[in-house]
Amino acid sequence: MISDFPSKRKSVDESCNCNSNEDELSNELVDELNSANKRLSTDSTSKNLLEFSSVSNSTELGEIQQSVRRLRAQRTHVEHLTQRSEELEHHLAEEKAENEKLQREVFILRGAEQENVAYLQSMKLLEQRARELEEAYNAKIQELRSATARLNCVEQECDQLREEIRNTRQDHKDEIKLLREKQKKLVEQLEQSHEAHTDDRKRLECYWKHKMKSIARANSETIDSVQRQLEINCSRNGTEVRELEEQVKELLVTTVRQTTVIEDCDRVLSETKAQQQQSQRSYEEQRQLSRELSSKVQRLELQVAKLKQSKGLEKVELEKKVLLLENKLVTRKNQVKAAEEALKNKEKETEAMHASRDDSRLHLNELIKELQRIERNLKSEISELQITLRDANDERNLLSDQVVELQEKLENERKDRSQWATARLKLLADFCDEESKLSSALHHPNDFFCIDACWKSAQKLKQPTISAKNRKTHERRAIEDRNYDGDDSAKEDEPRRNSIVFG
């Protein structure tokens, strides 16, 4: 029956997860207790045979039975505690597995955080690229504005040149109008002079019939010479002096008028021929008059010579004026051609500027579209990254909550384990008390060795040999030994318990 104590002690030691040295000591104690049990059994049989009638043996047996009952109750309690400890260890293994899962999730979340950091860096790079694109876009817009400003300046210059050309054309037209007015005035003066001459001729023809033909011939010759000169000038000027041709036509009209006047004069001469018969009568009177007429004709010839000289001078002046006008027309035409060439060049430049502006507008529109597309992609990526960040933050918060809960559970488990350890120590103290009671009850000299060994083992168990740092390693070793050697220890303990209980 005493051999039941070390077996229970061994079970308690195994439930407490002691180290391998204590297991060896407990095994040695069990062997010693078994040998002592055998010796006690032999001694007890001899004593029972010798002192069967003594009442002290009966009382001792009653006490021993009570102690055995108490030890059995303690054994049952210890078994319940072992079951509780196994359940707690199983629960702890599950929590460890959960902790490992949570650690894996934490590792995954750290990877996600690293990915988030990479995404943030990519976002920063994309933002920097977007800023660079915006700067390029602003530079292009500035270039386009400068180009538009230059184009506006060129357009203003073109408008100024057009206004200058219009002004030059207007001045040219005004000068042409002035020249036409001058020509008209000259033609009117010529007509007036011709009319005055025709009036003088009519008067002279009325008075002097014979000299009218010569004067008419002279006038016709002068008119022919003027016509020839005008035709030569018109052939020189060509299409540019069509207005002068109109003036010549007006002169022709005046000559026609003069021819009509000459025809009237001829008619008058025919009438005068009819009157010559009558004038023959007054022939003598006419001789006198002819003398007077000859003197007057001389005077008239002198006047005609003077008129011819004055007309020649006027023609020379007119020719000079016509040459000056032609030179001015040539210069004006050259100016107009140069202005037209400048206009053509400016129009070409404006067309090129318009084409470049259209190309720049198209290029800018394409750039704007690309920038808008890039902005949309960046916004979508930023929104996705924000969503992923929110999810990661939520998961991190959940994991932090789970970690806090697990830490609380671990603290609770530590508290339970500390309480369980205190309860175990109390049980061991009770067990030692029971052993001491049994040793005091059994007054036998051979029991001294067994009691001493039990006392030493109890003191070893009471001593805090295991430190706080080594406790975890001992627990892990005990769990491994329990996983690998649990079956063997159970098989070895069962016959010992049976031998102790039923011995």
C-alpha positions in Angstrom: 0.0 0.0 0.0 2.9 2.3 0.6 4.0 1.6 -3.0 0.8 3.6 -4.1 2.4 6.8 -3.0 5.3 7.0 -5.5 3.1 6.0 -8.4 0.7 8.9 -7.6 3.7 11.1 -7.1 4.9 10.1 -10.5 1.6 10.9 -12.1 1.5 14.3 -10.3 5.1 15.0 -11.4 4.2 14.1 -15.0 1.1 16.4 -14.9 3.4 19.2 -13.5 5.8 18.8 -16.5 9.0 18.1 -14.5 12.4 17.6 -16.2 14.0 14.3 -17.0 16.2 14.3 -13.9 13.2 14.4 -11.6 11.6 11.5 -13.6 14.7 9.4 -13.0 14.7 10.2 -9.3 11.0 9.3 -9.1 11.7 6.0 -10.9 14.5 5.2 -8.4 12.2 6.1 -5.5 9.5 3.9 -6.9 11.9 1.0 -7.1 13.1 1.6 -3.6 9.5 1.8 -2.3 8.6 -1.4 -4.1 11.5 -3.2 -2.4 10.5 -1.7 0.9 6.9 -2.8 0.2 8.1 -6.3 -0.3 10.1 -6.3 2.9 7.2 -4.7 4.7 4.8 -7.2 3.3 7.1 -10.1 4.6 7.6 -8.3 7.9 3.9 -7.6 8.2 2.9 -11.2 7.5 5.4 -12.3 10.2 4.1 -9.7 12.6 0.5 -10.5 11.8 1.2 -14.1 12.5 2.9 -13.2 15.8 0.7 -10.4 17.0 -2.6 -11.2 15.5 -4.5 -10.7 18.7 -3.2 -7.2 19.4 -5.7 -4.3 19.1 -3.1 -1.9 18.1 -2.7 -3.6 14.7 -6.5 -3.1 14.1 -6.4 0.5 14.9 -3.3 1.0 12.7 -5.0 -0.8 9.9 -8.1 1.5 10.3 -5.8 4.5 10.1 -4.1 3.1 7.1 -7.4 2.4 5.4 -8.5 6.0 6.1 -5.2 7.3 4.8 -5.6 5.0 1.7 -9.1 6.5 1.2 -7.8 9.9 1.5 -5.0 9.1 -0.9 -7.5 7.6 -3.4 -9.6 10.8 -3.1 -6.5 12.8 -3.7 -5.6 10.6 -6.6 -9.1 11.1 -8.2 -8.7 14.8 -7.6 -5.2 14.7 -9.2 -6.6 12.8 -12.1 -9.3 15.5 -12.5 -6.6 18.1 -12.4 -4.5 16.2 -15.0 -7.6 16.0 -17.2 -8.1 19.7 -16.7 -4.4 20.3 -17.4 -4.7 18.2 -20.6 -7.7 20.2 -21.7 -5.9 23.4 -21.0 -2.9 22.2 -22.9 -5.1 21.2 -25.8 -6.7 24.6 -25.7 -3.3 26.2 -25.4 -2.1 24.2 -28.5 -5.2 25.5 -30.4 -4.4 29.0 -29.3 -0.8 28.5 -30.4 -2.0 27.4 -33.8 -4.3 30.4 -33.9 -1.3 32.6 -32.8 0.7 31.1 -35.6 -2.1 31.8 -38.1 -2.3 35.3 -36.8 1.5 35.7 -37.1 1.2 34.5 -40.7 -1.6 37.0 -41.3 0.6 39.6 -39.6 3.4 38.7 -41.9 1.1 38.9 -44.9 -0.1 42.3 -43.6 3.5 43.4 -43.4 4.0 42.3 -47.0 0.8 44.2 -47.8 2.1 47.2 -46.0 5.4 47.0 -48.0 3.3 46.7 -51.1 1.3 49.7 -49.9 4.6 51.6 -49.4 5.6 50.6 -53.0 2.2 51.7 -54.2 2.7 55.0 -52.4 6.1 55.4 -53.9 4.6 54.7 -57.4 1.8 57.1 -56.6 4.4 59.8 -55.7 6.3 59.0 -59.0 3.0 59.2 -60.9 2.2 62.5 -59.2 5.7 63.8 -60.0 5.2 62.7 -63.6 1.8 64.4 -63.7 3.4 67.6 -62.4 6.1 67.3 -65.1 3.4 66.8 -67.7 1.5 69.8 -66.3 4.6 71.9 -66.5 5.2 70.7 -70.1 1.5 71.5 -70.8 1.9 74.9 -69.3 5.1 75.5 -71.4 3.3 74.4 -74.5 0.4 76.7 -73.7 2.9 79.6 -73.1 4.5 78.8 -76.5 1.1 78.8 -78.1 0.2 82.1 -76.5 3.5 83.6 -77.7 2.9 82.2 -81.2 -0.7 83.6 -81.1 0.8 86.9 -80.0 3.3 86.9 -82.8 0.6 85.9 -85.2 -1.5 88.8 -84.0 1.4 91.1 -84.4 1.9 89.8 -88.0 -1.8 90.2 -88.6 -1.6 93.8 -87.3 1.4 94.4 -89.6 -0.5 92.9 -92.5 -3.4 95.1 -91.7 -1.1 98.1 -91.5 0.4 97.2 -94.9 -3.0 96.8 -96.3 -4.0 100.1 -95.0 -0.8 101.6 -96.4 -1.5 100.0 -99.8 -5.1 101.3 -99.6 -3.8 104.7 -98.8 -1.2 104.6 -101.6 -3.9 103.4 -104.0 -6.2 106.2 -102.8 -3.4 108.7 -103.2 -2.6 107.3 -106.6 -6.3 107.5 -107.6 -6.4 111.1 -106.2 -3.3 112.0 -108.2 -4.8 110.4 -111.3 -8.0 112.4 -110.7 -6.0 115.5 -110.3 -4.1 114.8 -113.5 -7.3 114.1 -115.3 -8.7 117.3 -114.0 -5.6 119.1 -115.1 -5.9 117.4 -118.5 -9.5 118.4 -118.7 -8.6 122.0 -117.8 -5.9 121.9 -120.5 -8.3 120.5 -123.0 -10.9 123.1 -122.0 -8.3 125.8 -122.3 -7.3 124.4 -125.8 -11.0 124.2 -126.7 -11.5 127.8 -125.5 -8.4 128.8 -127.4 -9.7 126.9 -130.5 -13.1 128.5 -130.0 -11.4 131.9 -129.8 -9.4 131.2 -132.8 -12.4 129.9 -134.7 -14.3 133.1 -133.7 -11.3 135.1 -135.0 -11.3 133.0 -138.2 -15.0 133.5 -138.7 -14.5 137.2 -138.4 -11.5 137.1 -140.7 -13.3 134.8 -143.2 -16.3 137.1 -143.1 -14.0 140.0 -143.8 -11.4 138.3 -145.8 -12.6 135.3 -147.9 -9.4 134.6 -149.7 -7.3 134.1 -146.6 -9.8 131.8 -144.8 -8.7 128.8 -146.9 -5.1 129.3 -145.9 -6.1 129.8 -142.3 -8.3 126.7 -142.5 -5.5 124.7 -144.0 -3.1 125.9 -141.3 -5.6 125.0 -138.7 -6.2 121.5 -140.3 -2.4 121.0 -140.4 -2.1 122.0 -136.8 -4.9 119.7 -135.9 -3.4 116.9 -137.9 0.0 117.4 -136.2 -1.7 117.5 -132.9 -3.6 114.3 -133.8 -0.4 112.7 -134.9 1.4 113.7 -131.8 -1.5 112.5 -129.7 -1.6 109.2 -131.6 2.2 108.8 -131.0 1.7 109.5 -127.3 -1.2 107.1 -127.2 0.8 104.4 -129.0 3.6 104.9 -126.4 1.3 104.9 -123.4 -1.0 102.1 -124.8 -3.6 100.9 -122.5 -2.3 103.0 -119.6 -3.3 106.3 -121.4 -6.7 105.4 -122.5 -8.0 108.4 -120.7 -5.8 110.5 -123.0 -7.4 108.8 -126.0 -10.7 109.9 -124.7 -9.3 113.4 -124.6 -8.1 112.9 -128.2 -11.6 111.8 -129.1 -12.9 115.0 -127.5 -10.3 116.9 -129.6 -11.6 115.0 -132.7 -15.0 116.1 -131.8 -13.7 119.6 -131.7 -12.1 119.1 -135.1 -15.4 117.8 -136.4 -17.0 120.9 -135.1 -14.2 122.8 -136.8 -14.9 120.9 -140.0 -18.5 121.8 -139.7 -17.4 125.4 -139.2 -15.2 125.1 -142.3 -18.1 123.6 -144.3 -20.2 126.6 -143.2 -17.3 128.7 -144.3 -17.3 126.9 -147.7 -21.0 127.5 -147.9 -20.4 131.1 -147.1 -17.7 131.1 -149.8 -20.2 129.7 -152.3 -22.5 132.4 -151.3 -19.7 134.8 -151.7 -19.0 133.5 -155.2 -22.5 134.4 -156.1 -21.8 137.7 -154.6 -18.5 138.1 -156.6 -20.4 139.2 -159.6 -21.8 141.9 -157.5 -18.5 142.5 -156.0 -16.8 142.9 -159.4 -18.7 146.1 -159.7 -17.1 147.2 -156.6 -13.7 145.8 -157.8 -12.1 149.1 -157.5 -13.5 149.5 -154.1 -12.2 146.0 -153.2 -8.7 146.9 -154.5 -8.6 149.6 -152.0 -10.0 147.2 -149.5 -7.5 144.6 -150.6 -4.6 146.9 -149.9 -6.1 147.4 -146.5 -6.6 143.7 -146.2 -3.1 142.9 -147.2 -1.9 145.0 -144.4 -4.3 143.4 -142.1 -3.3 139.9 -143.4 0.3 140.6 -142.7 -0.8 141.6 -139.2 -2.8 138.4 -139.0 0.1 136.3 -140.2 2.2 137.8 -137.6 -0.4 137.0 -135.0 -0.8 133.4 -136.4 3.0 132.9 -136.2 2.9 134.1 -132.6 0.0 131.7 -132.0 1.9 128.8 -133.6 4.9 129.6 -131.4 2.7 129.7 -128.3 1.0 126.4 -129.3 4.4 124.8 -129.8 5.5 125.9 -126.4 2.2 124.6 -124.9 2.7 121.3 -126.7 6.2 120.9 -125.4 5.0 121.7 -121.9 2.2 119.2 -122.3 4.6 116.5 -123.6 6.8 117.2 -120.6 3.8 116.9 -118.3 2.8 113.7 -120.0 6.3 112.3 -119.6 6.3 113.3 -115.9 2.9 111.6 -115.5 4.2 108.5 -117.3 7.2 108.4 -115.0 4.9 108.8 -112.0 2.7 106.1 -113.3 5.7 103.8 -113.7 6.9 104.5 -110.2 3.4 104.0 -108.8 3.1 100.8 -110.7 6.4 99.6 -109.3 5.3 100.6 -105.8 2.0 98.8 -106.3 3.9 95.7 -107.6 6.3 95.8 -104.6 3.3 96.2 -102.3 1.5 93.3 -104.0 4.6 91.1 -103.6 4.9 92.1 -100.0 1.2 91.3 -99.5 1.7 87.9 -101.2 4.7 87.2 -98.9 2.8 88.3 -95.9 -0.2 86.2 -97.0 2.1 83.2 -97.4 3.7 83.9 -93.9 0.2 84.3 -92.4 -0.9 81.0 -94.1 2.2 79.3 -92.7 1.5 80.8 -89.3 -2.1 79.6 -89.5 -1.0 76.1 -90.6 1.6 76.0 -87.7 -1.1 77.3 -85.3 -3.5 74.6 -86.5 -0.8 72.0 -86.1 0.1 73.3 -82.6 -3.6 73.3 -81.7 -4.0 69.7 -82.9 -0.9 68.7 -81.0 -2.1 70.5 -77.9 -5.5 68.9 -78.2 -3.8 65.5 -78.4 -1.6 66.3 -75.5 -4.6 67.5 -73.5 -6.5 64.2 -74.3 -3.4 62.2 -73.3 -3.1 64.2 -70.0 -6.8 63.7 -69.3 -6.5 60.0 -69.9 -3.4 59.8 -67.7 -5.2 61.8 -65.0 -8.2 59.4 -65.2 -5.9 56.4 -64.9 -4.1 58.1 -62.0 -7.3 58.9 -60.3 -8.6 55.3 -60.7 -5.3 53.9 -59.4 -5.3 56.4 -56.5 -8.9 55.4 -55.7 -7.9 51.7 -55.9 -4.9 52.3 -53.7 -7.0 54.2 -51.2 -9.5 51.3 -51.1 -6.7 48.8 -50.6 -5.2 51.0 -47.9 -8.6 51.2 -46.2 -9.0 47.4 -46.4 -5.4 46.9 -45.1 -6.0 49.4 -42.3 -9.3 47.6 -41.4 -7.5 44.2 -41.5 -4.7 45.6 -39.4 -7.2 47.0 -36.9 -9.0 43.6 -36.8 -5.7 41.8 -36.4 -4.6 44.2 -33.6 -7.9 43.6 -31.9 -7.4 39.8 -32.3 -3.8 40.1 -31.0 -5.1 42.1 -28.0 -7.8 39.5 -27.3 -5.2 36.7 -27.6 -2.9 38.5 -25.3 -5.7 38.9 -22.8 -6.4 35.2 -23.2 -2.8 34.3 -22.7 -2.7 36.5 -19.5 -5.8 34.7 -18.3 -4.2 31.3 -19.1 -1.1 32.4 -17.2 -3.2 33.4 -14.3 -5.0 30.0 -14.5 -1.7 28.2 -14.7 -0.4 30.1 -11.7 -3.5 29.2 -9.8 -3.2 25.6 -10.9 0.5 25.5 -9.8 -0.5 26.9 -6.4 -3.2 24.3 -6.1 -0.7 21.6 -7.2 1.8 22.7 -4.6 -1.0 22.6 -2.0 -1.8 19.1 -3.1 1.8 18.1 -2.9 2.0 19.6 0.6 -1.1 17.6 1.6 0.5 14.5 0.0 3.6 15.0 2.0 1.6 15.5 5.1 -0.2 12.2 4.4 3.1 10.5 3.9 4.4 11.9 7.1 1.3 10.6 8.9 1.7 7.2 7.3 5.4 7.1 8.3 4.4 8.1 11.9 1.7 5.5 11.9 4.0 2.7 10.7 6.5 2.4 13.6 8.9 0.1 11.9 12.7 0.4 11.7 12.8 -0.7 8.0 10.4 2.1 7.1 13.0 4.8 7.9 14.7 4.6 4.5 11.4 4.8 2.6 10.2 7.8 4.7 13.5 9.5 4.3 13.4 9.1 0.6 9.8 10.4 0.4 10.8 13.4 2.5 13.8 14.2 0.3 11.6 13.9 -2.9 9.0 16.2 -1.3 11.7 18.7 -0.4 13.0 18.5 -4.0 9.5 19.1 -5.3 9.0 22.0 -3.0 12.3 23.7 -3.9 11.8 26.2 -6.8 14.6 24.7 -8.9 13.0 25.7 -12.2 13.4 29.3 -13.0 10.9 31.4 -14.9 13.0 31.4 -18.0 13.5 27.6 -18.0 9.9 26.9 -17.3 8.8 27.3 -20.9 11.6 25.0 -22.1 10.6 22.4 -19.5 7.0 22.7 -20.5 7.9 22.2 -24.1 10.0 19.1 -23.3 7.3 17.8 -21.1 4.8 18.2 -23.9 7.1 16.4 -26.3 7.8 13.6 -23.8 4.1 13.3 -23.2 3.5 13.1 -27.0 6.2 10.5 -27.5 6.4 8.6 -24.2 2.9 9.0 -22.9 1.8 5.6 -23.9 4.9 3.8 -22.4 4.6 5.6 -19.1 0.9 4.8 -18.9 1.6 1.2 -19.5 4.3 1.1 -16.9 2.2 2.9 -14.3 -0.9 0.7 -14.6 0.7 -2.6 -13.3 2.4 -0.6 -10.5 -0.9 1.0 -9.5 -2.6 -2.3 -9.6 0.2 -3.9 -7.5 0.0 -1.0 -5.0 -3.8 -0.9 -4.8 -4.3 -4.6 -4.7 -1.1 -5.5 -2.7 
